[in-house]
Amino acid sequence: MRKLFAQLIIIVAIAALATVGVVEAREGLWFAEAHITVFTGKIGDVNGDGIVDTGDITKVKRIYFGLDLTTPGADVNGDGFIDTGDITAIKVIYFEP
């Protein structure tokens, strides 16, 4: 049962593009640890205040320059990097009618 559970965790983790690391191998069983970050907020709301505004642009700039730690949803355009492309994506969301 443990092996099946560990395999299920690994499958879910890979599907979610999570980091999966083997913690321990004992008696032929593999125990895995998975870290999954799920962003459930509004796209573009990087600072988590519930609205997309210039505060989110400032937050991405601070993350980009290493002044703040990254937050879930900071990669607004989904390219895998937190950069000026995310600032542009927030501006598009902010200024859409």
C-alpha positions as CSV (number, residue, x, y, z in Angstrom):
1,M,0.0,0.0,0.0
2,R,2.8,2.4,0.8
3,K,4.5,1.7,-2.5
4,L,1.3,2.4,-4.4
5,F,0.8,5.6,-2.3
6,A,4.3,6.8,-3.1
7,Q,3.8,6.1,-6.8
8,L,0.6,8.1,-6.8
9,I,2.3,11.0,-5.1
10,I,5.1,10.9,-7.7
11,I,2.6,10.8,-10.6
12,V,0.6,13.8,-9.2
13,A,3.8,15.7,-8.5
14,I,5.2,15.2,-12.0
15,A,1.8,16.2,-13.5
16,A,1.9,19.4,-11.5
17,L,5.5,20.1,-12.4
18,A,6.5,19.8,-8.7
19,T,9.8,19.0,-7.2
20,V,10.0,15.3,-6.2
21,G,12.9,14.0,-4.2
22,V,13.5,10.5,-2.8
23,V,13.7,10.8,1.0
24,E,14.5,7.2,2.0
25,A,14.8,3.8,0.5
26,R,14.3,0.9,3.0
27,E,13.4,-2.7,2.5
28,G,12.7,-2.3,-1.2
29,L,10.2,0.5,-0.6
30,W,10.7,4.1,-1.8
31,F,9.4,7.0,0.2
32,A,9.1,10.2,-1.7
33,E,8.4,13.8,-0.7
34,A,6.6,16.1,-3.0
35,H,6.2,19.9,-2.9
36,I,3.4,21.3,-4.9
37,T,2.5,24.9,-5.1
38,V,-1.0,25.6,-6.3
39,F,-1.9,29.2,-7.2
40,T,-5.6,29.8,-6.5
41,G,-5.7,33.6,-6.7
42,K,-6.6,35.9,-9.5
43,I,-4.1,35.9,-12.4
44,G,-1.9,39.0,-12.1
45,D,-2.6,39.5,-8.4
46,V,1.0,38.8,-7.3
47,N,0.9,40.6,-3.9
48,G,-2.3,38.7,-2.9
49,D,-4.5,41.7,-2.1
50,G,-7.4,40.5,-4.3
51,I,-7.0,43.1,-7.1
52,V,-4.7,43.6,-10.0
53,D,-3.0,47.0,-9.8
54,T,0.3,48.8,-9.8
55,G,1.2,47.2,-6.5
56,D,1.5,43.9,-8.4
57,I,3.9,45.4,-10.9
58,T,6.0,46.7,-8.0
59,K,6.0,43.3,-6.4
60,V,7.2,41.6,-9.6
61,K,9.9,44.3,-10.0
62,R,11.1,43.6,-6.4
63,I,11.2,39.8,-7.0
64,Y,13.0,40.4,-10.3
65,F,15.7,42.5,-8.6
66,G,16.0,40.0,-5.7
67,L,14.5,42.3,-3.1
68,D,11.6,40.0,-2.3
69,L,11.1,36.3,-2.4
70,T,8.9,34.9,-5.2
71,T,5.2,34.4,-4.5
72,P,2.8,32.0,-6.1
73,G,1.4,33.6,-9.3
74,A,4.4,35.8,-9.8
75,D,5.1,34.1,-13.2
76,V,2.0,35.8,-14.7
77,N,2.8,34.9,-18.3
78,G,3.6,31.3,-17.5
79,D,7.0,31.2,-19.2
80,G,8.8,29.8,-16.2
81,F,10.7,33.0,-15.4
82,I,9.8,36.1,-13.4
83,D,10.9,38.9,-15.6
84,T,9.7,42.0,-17.5
85,G,7.3,39.8,-19.5
86,D,5.3,39.3,-16.3
87,I,5.2,43.1,-15.8
88,T,3.8,43.5,-19.3
89,A,1.2,40.7,-18.7
90,I,0.0,42.6,-15.5
91,K,-0.2,45.8,-17.5
92,V,-2.4,44.1,-20.1
93,I,-4.7,42.7,-17.4
94,Y,-4.8,46.0,-15.5
95,F,-5.6,48.2,-18.5
96,E,-8.1,45.8,-20.2
97,P,-11.6,47.3,-20.4
